Amino acid sequence: IGNLTSLTNLDLENNRLTGQIPPSVGNLLKLQFLSLSQNNLSGTIPESLSTLHNLINLQLAFNNLEGQIPAHLFQVSKYNFSANKLICGITQLRSCASDGSDSEIKPGEPVLDWPRRKRVALGAARGLEYLHEHCNPKIIHRDVKAANVLLDEDFEAVVGDFGLAKLVDVRQTNVTTQVRGTMGHIAPEYLSTGKSSERTDVFGYGIMLLELVTGQRAIDFSRLEEEDDVLLLDH
């Protein structure tokens, strides 16, 4: 397994695994998610896990392991994001400054071609899946939009800004709150009932996906110069 050096997610939960965690797991330097829960693993937690500096989530519960998780494993989580790599500028193939404003792409500056857009869409989807399916309690983001998805230098997407997020017991299907979020990205049922869930996050993701595909913003008042509709969904 130590040869799978490009692996970023490894989910082996509840697979009846036995034996020890191989030290070669420490070779998976790009690993971000590792779940070995609910197996029959034994022995000592290998110190080699301390080399996994990109690891965000580690699940080892319900095994017969001894020892401790390496002390330095989660002390530093470093993300390098370029100022022009906020996804909020992609809708018109523009660069986006850290304050959310956008500017014209300069000659030679990378733009989001279709393969990159696909990578962004898949990365954001994986992020939401992680929040909804792999967290306990699960996390409802409540403000999924382009401006809250960050891109690294390889155009890998990371869902950010959890200022409106809610923690929800995995047994609950929704949570009732005051309506919060960004107009144009809020699900109609959330507006009418105040109940948010994974489905309302998926609606916001769908609007972001529509922006990715069409190259237009969800709400754009400049459209009033030529037509009556400002909402992208009205087209």
N, C-alpha and C positions, 0 to 999 in steps of 0.2 A: 504493500500500500504506500510505502514511502516514495515510490517512483512516480506517483500521481501528483507531480509538483504544481500543476495548474489548477488543481481542485480548489474550489472556494466553499462548497457546501457538502457536508458528509453527514447524512442522517441514517444511522443504523439502529434506531430505537426499536426495542421489542423484536429483535431478530434471533433470540436464543443463542447469542454469542457466548463462548466460554473462553477460558484462558486469561491472559494478561493483555493489557493495552500495549501494543508494540511501540518501543521507543522511536521507531522510524516514522511515527505520526508527526514527530517534530520536524520532518523534512517538508511537510506540506505548508510552506511559508505563506501561501496565499489564502489559506483556510480562514473563513470568517464564521462559519457555523458548524459546530461539531456536536452531535447528539449520539451518545452511547447508552442512554437510559434504558432501564427495564430489560437488562440482559443478565447473564450469569458470570460477568467478568470478575476476576479476583486479582490479588497481587497488589503491588504498590503503584500509585499514580506516577507515571514516568516524569522525571525532571525535564525531559526534552520538550514537554508542552510549553515551557517558558520561552521557547524560540518562536512561538506563533503570535507574533506581534500584531497581526491583522485580525485575530480572533475576537469576535464581538459576543458570541453566545456559546457557552460550553455547558452541556448537560450530561451528568454522570450518575444521576440518582438511580436508586433501586438496583445496585450491584453489590458486590462484596469487596469493594476496593479499600485499601488501606493508605494511610498517609494523607497529605494535604495537596491542594492545588498549588502549584508553584507561586510563591509570593509575588513575583514581579509580573505575572501574566496579564493582569488587567489594570496595572497602574497607569499606563499611558495608552491612550487611543488617539492617534494622530491622523488627521485628514488634511490633505493638501488640495485645496480647491482654488482654481484660477478665477479671477474676478469676472472673466468673460465666459465662464462656464456655468452660470446659473441658467437653468432651463427656461426661465421666463422670457428670454430673448429669442427662443428658437422659432416662435410662431411666424416671424417674418424674416427668418434667417439673419438675425441681427445679433451683435454681441450685447451682453448685459452686464452692467456695472454692479458692484456690490450693494449699491443703494437701491437696486431694482430698476434704474433707468436704463434705456438702451440706446445704442448708437449704431451707425452704419458699419458693416463689416469692412475692415481695412484690407487692401490687397495682400494676399498671402495668408490671411487669417482663416483658420479652419471653420467650416460651416457644417451644419447637420445635413449630410446627404441621407439618402434612404437607409442604407445599412446602419448609420449612426442613430437615426431616428428609431429604427427597430430595436437597437441595443438599449436606447433610453427607455422605450416602452416596456421592454422585458425586465429591465432592471428595476423600474418603479413598481411593476407588478409583483416582482419577487419581494420587494420591500414591504408592500402591503400584505402579501401572503404571510410573511414572517410575523408582522404585527398581529394579524388576525388568527393565525393557526399555530404559531410556535411560541407565543408568549402566554404566561399564566400569572396574573390575569391577562386576558387579551387586551389589545390597545386599539381603540377607535380613534383615528387621527382627527376627523371632523373638519379638516381644511386641506383636502388633497387638491393641489393645483400646480401649475407649472412653476410658479415662483418658489414653491416649497420642495422642489426636487433639485438636488445639487449634482453636478457632474465633475468627475475628476479628470486628470489629463488624458485618460484613455476613454473618456465619455462613458464611464460606468456611472449609473445613477444611484443616488442615495436619498431616501425620503428624509426630509428634515423639518424643523420648526414644529415642535410638539406643544406649543403654547395653549392650544385648544383641545388637546387630546384627553380622552377619558379611559380609565382602567375599568374593565368590565369582567365580572366573573364569567368563566368559560361556560357556565350553565345558563347564563342569561342570553337572550336573543337580541336585546336592545337596551338602551338606557334613555330615560327621558330627561332632557335638559333644556335650558334656554337655547334658542336657535342661534348658532354662531357659525361663522364661515365667510366665504367670499361669494358675493352675488354672481350668478352665472355658473357656479360650481355646486350649489346646494341642491340636494335631491328634493323634488316636490313633496314627497311624503314627510320628509324631515321638516320642511316649512310648515306643513299643515298640522302635524301631530307633535312636533318637538322630540320625536323618537329617532335617535341615531343608532346605526348598527354598521356591521361590515358592508351591508348593501349600500348605505349612503356614501361610504368611502369609495365604493366601486363606481358609483355614479360620478363622483368628482374625478376619478381616474378616467372614466369614459369621456368626460368633457376635455380633459387634458389630451387624451388620445385623439379626439376630434381636432383639437388645435394642431397637434403634430402632423396630422394627415392633410389638413386643409391649408395650413399656413396662415390661419386667421385667429384672432383672439375671441374668447367666449363672449365678452361684451366689448364693443367698440363703438363709442358715440360718434366717431368720425364717419361712420356709415350713414348718418343722418343727412350728410351732404348730398347723397345720391339715392337714398331709399328710406323707407319708414322703419325698418327693423334694426335694432342694435344688438340683438341676441343672435349668436351663431346658430343656435338650435332652431331659429325661425326660418332658416334658409333651406 
